[in-house]
């Protein structure tokens, strides 16, 4: 859907599928977002534990398949082994999520207003606004999330032969500060910023563009009387998220391996 030649009703119909910062109930947005993020984290945390252990240099787990890693963790540590570091990640991430979501929505709203009226397709405008917001959000939140990530990564590798034992997040923090100082808490910060910012820009840009393309193909740009149902909105957002994830994973996966090895070297 292009801005040039598009009627006001057409653009208004597309706008009904977007909820911008000035239309948000901020309290509900952060509360519901925190709950959903915690549920999502619980579902994918075992995968993160397995992936992190596979990425540790010198670990025998780095030479076997992901399924075998899960079997090894369950056999040696039981089900709780799949959730090492989850409590720290879930609780510690809450302030960071507020920071990330606020900076994301505010910067996206600013870019949407800045590009309003420019002669560009709506999908391109959405991609630019979302991509810019993703990059800004990542830059802001890295200051908080990198130290948390260092702690969680080191908790996840507990149990691997040769690792230094830590009893919890505060013990990890104390030992890192003692061994490396504050710089140790920001190990991998530069690599994270340089790589994750473009990756986040790509993810959010692809997500925003995919949503507009899907809505347009479903006919929501042509009829203002047609309103999407909740199920349609969930389906469209999920599909757009899958497309965005496929695009960004090409960048993030190789770099994530390097970052993990930087952040856990002290443990092995």
C-alpha positions in Angstrom: 0.0 0.0 0.0 1.7 3.2 -1.1 1.1 6.5 0.6 0.9 8.3 -2.8 -2.5 7.6 -4.3 -3.9 5.9 -1.2 -7.1 7.2 0.2 -7.5 8.4 3.7 -10.0 5.6 4.5 -7.5 3.0 3.3 -4.7 4.4 5.5 -7.1 4.6 8.4 -8.0 0.9 8.0 -4.3 0.0 8.1 -3.9 2.2 11.2 -6.6 0.1 13.0 -4.1 -2.8 13.0 -1.4 -0.7 14.8 -1.4 0.5 18.4 1.1 3.3 18.8 2.6 4.7 22.0 0.1 7.5 22.5 -2.8 5.0 22.3 -1.4 2.6 24.8 -2.5 2.0 28.4 1.1 2.2 29.7 0.4 0.3 33.0 -1.4 -2.6 31.3 1.2 -2.7 28.5 4.1 -3.2 30.9 2.3 -5.6 33.2 0.9 -7.8 30.5 4.2 -7.5 28.6 6.1 -8.7 31.7 3.8 -11.7 32.2 4.0 -12.7 28.6 7.7 -12.3 28.5 8.1 -14.5 31.6 5.9 -17.2 30.1 7.9 -17.0 26.9 11.2 -17.2 28.8 10.1 -20.2 30.7 9.2 -22.0 27.4 12.5 -21.3 25.7 14.9 -21.3 28.6 15.7 -25.0 28.4 16.8 -24.4 24.8 18.9 -21.5 25.9 20.6 -23.7 28.5 21.3 -26.4 26.0 22.6 -23.9 23.4 24.9 -22.2 25.9 26.4 -25.4 27.0 27.0 -26.5 23.4 28.8 -23.2 22.8 31.3 -23.4 25.6 34.8 -24.2 24.3 36.4 -27.3 25.7 33.0 -28.8 26.7 32.4 -32.3 25.5 28.8 -31.1 24.9 30.0 -28.9 22.0 30.7 -32.0 20.0 27.3 -33.7 20.3 23.7 -33.0 19.0 21.2 -30.8 20.8 19.0 -33.7 21.6 21.9 -35.5 23.2 22.7 -32.4 25.2 19.2 -32.3 26.7 19.4 -36.0 27.6 22.8 -35.4 29.3 21.4 -32.5 31.3 18.4 -34.4 32.4 20.4 -37.5 33.3 23.0 -35.5 35.4 20.9 -32.7 36.9 17.2 -33.7 36.3 14.5 -31.3 35.0 15.8 -28.4 37.3 19.1 -28.5 35.3 17.1 -27.3 32.2 16.1 -24.2 34.2 19.5 -23.1 35.6 19.5 -19.3 35.8 15.8 -19.0 34.9 14.9 -17.3 38.2 17.7 -14.7 37.8 16.7 -14.1 34.2 13.0 -13.8 34.8 13.1 -11.6 37.8 16.2 -9.6 36.7 14.7 -9.0 33.2 11.6 -7.2 34.5 13.1 -3.7 34.9 15.1 -4.2 31.7 11.9 -5.1 29.8 10.2 -1.9 30.9 13.3 0.0 29.7 13.4 -1.8 26.4 9.7 -1.6 25.6 9.4 2.0 26.6 12.4 3.0 24.4 11.1 0.8 21.6 7.6 2.3 21.5 8.7 5.9 22.0 11.3 5.8 19.3 8.9 4.0 16.9 6.2 6.6 17.5 8.8 9.4 16.9 9.9 7.9 13.6 6.3 7.2 12.4 5.5 10.9 13.0 8.8 12.0 11.3 8.0 9.9 8.2 4.3 10.9 8.1 3.5 12.3 4.7 6.6 11.2 3.0 6.2 9.6 -0.4 7.0 6.0 0.5 5.0 2.7 0.7 3.4 2.1 4.0 5.2 -1.3 4.4 8.5 0.6 3.9 7.5 3.3 6.4 6.6 0.6 8.9 9.9 -1.2 8.3 11.9 2.0 8.8 10.1 3.0 12.0 10.3 -0.4 13.5 13.9 -1.0 12.5 15.0 2.3 14.0 13.1 1.6 17.2 14.6 -1.9 17.5 18.1 -0.5 17.1 17.5 2.3 19.7 15.9 -0.1 22.1 18.8 -2.5 21.9 21.4 0.3 22.5 19.5 1.6 25.5 18.8 -1.8 27.1 22.3 -3.3 26.6 23.6 -1.3 29.5 21.2 -3.2 31.7 21.0 -6.6 30.0 24.7 -7.4 29.3 25.6 -7.8 33.0 22.5 -9.8 33.6 23.3 -12.0 30.6 26.9 -12.6 32.0 25.4 -13.8 35.3 22.8 -16.0 33.6 25.3 -17.5 31.2 27.6 -18.5 34.0 24.8 -20.1 36.0 23.7 -22.0 32.9 27.1 -23.7 32.5 27.2 -24.8 36.1 27.6 -28.6 36.2 30.0 -28.8 33.2 33.2 -30.6 34.3 35.9 -28.0 35.1 33.6 -25.1 35.7 34.1 -23.0 38.9 31.1 -23.6 41.2 28.8 -20.7 42.0 25.9 -20.8 44.4 23.7 -18.2 42.9 23.5 -14.8 41.0 25.0 -12.8 43.9 27.9 -15.3 44.2 28.5 -15.0 40.5 28.5 -11.2 40.7 30.9 -11.2 43.7 33.3 -13.6 42.0 33.3 -11.8 38.7 33.9 -8.4 40.3 36.7 -9.9 42.4 38.4 -11.6 39.4 37.8 -9.0 36.7 36.3 -5.9 38.2 33.3 -4.0 36.6 34.7 -4.8 33.1 34.0 -8.4 33.7 30.3 -7.7 34.1 30.3 -6.1 30.7 32.3 -8.8 28.9 31.0 -9.0 25.4 29.3 -5.6 25.6 30.9 -4.2 22.5 30.2 -7.3 20.5 26.6 -7.3 21.7 26.0 -3.7 20.7 27.7 -3.9 17.3 25.9 -7.1 16.3 22.6 -7.1 18.1 21.7 -3.5 17.2 21.6 -4.3 13.4 20.0 -7.7 14.2 17.3 -6.0 16.2 16.8 -3.4 13.5 16.4 -6.2 11.0 14.0 -8.1 13.2 11.7 -5.2 14.0 12.0 -3.8 10.5 11.0 -7.2 8.9 8.3 -7.6 11.5 6.7 -4.3 10.8 6.9 -4.7 7.0 5.6 -8.2 7.1 2.6 -7.2 9.2 1.6 -4.4 6.7 2.1 -6.7 3.8 -0.1 -9.4 5.3 -2.8 -7.0 6.3 -2.8 -5.5 2.8 -3.1 -8.9 1.3 -6.0 -9.7 3.6 -7.8 -6.7 2.3 -7.7 -4.5 5.4 -6.3 -1.6 3.4 -9.4 -1.3 1.2 -12.4 -1.4 3.5 -12.7 0.6 6.6 -15.8 -1.4 7.7 -13.7 -4.5 8.0 -12.1 -4.9 11.4 -9.7 -7.7 12.3 -10.6 -10.1 15.0 -8.3 -10.9 18.0 -7.5 -14.3 16.4 -6.6 -12.7 13.1 -4.3 -10.2 14.9 -2.6 -12.9 16.8 -2.1 -15.0 13.7 -0.8 -12.1 11.7 1.6 -11.1 14.4 2.8 -14.6 14.9 3.4 -15.1 11.2 5.3 -11.7 11.0 7.4 -12.7 14.0 8.4 -16.0 12.3 9.4 -14.2 9.2 11.4 -11.6 11.2 13.1 -14.3 13.3 14.2 -16.2 10.1 15.8 -13.0 8.8 17.6 -12.0 12.0 18.8 -15.5 13.0 21.2 -15.4 10.0 23.1 -12.6 11.8 22.6 -13.5 15.4 23.4 -17.3 15.6 27.2 -17.1 14.7 27.8 -14.0 16.7 25.9 -15.5 19.7 28.4 -18.3 19.9 31.4 -15.9 20.0 29.6 -13.8 22.7 28.9 -16.8 24.9 32.5 -17.9 24.8 33.6 -14.4 25.8 31.2 -14.3 28.7 31.9 -17.7 30.2 35.6 -18.1 29.7 36.3 -17.4 33.4 34.1 -20.4 34.4 36.1 -23.0 32.5 
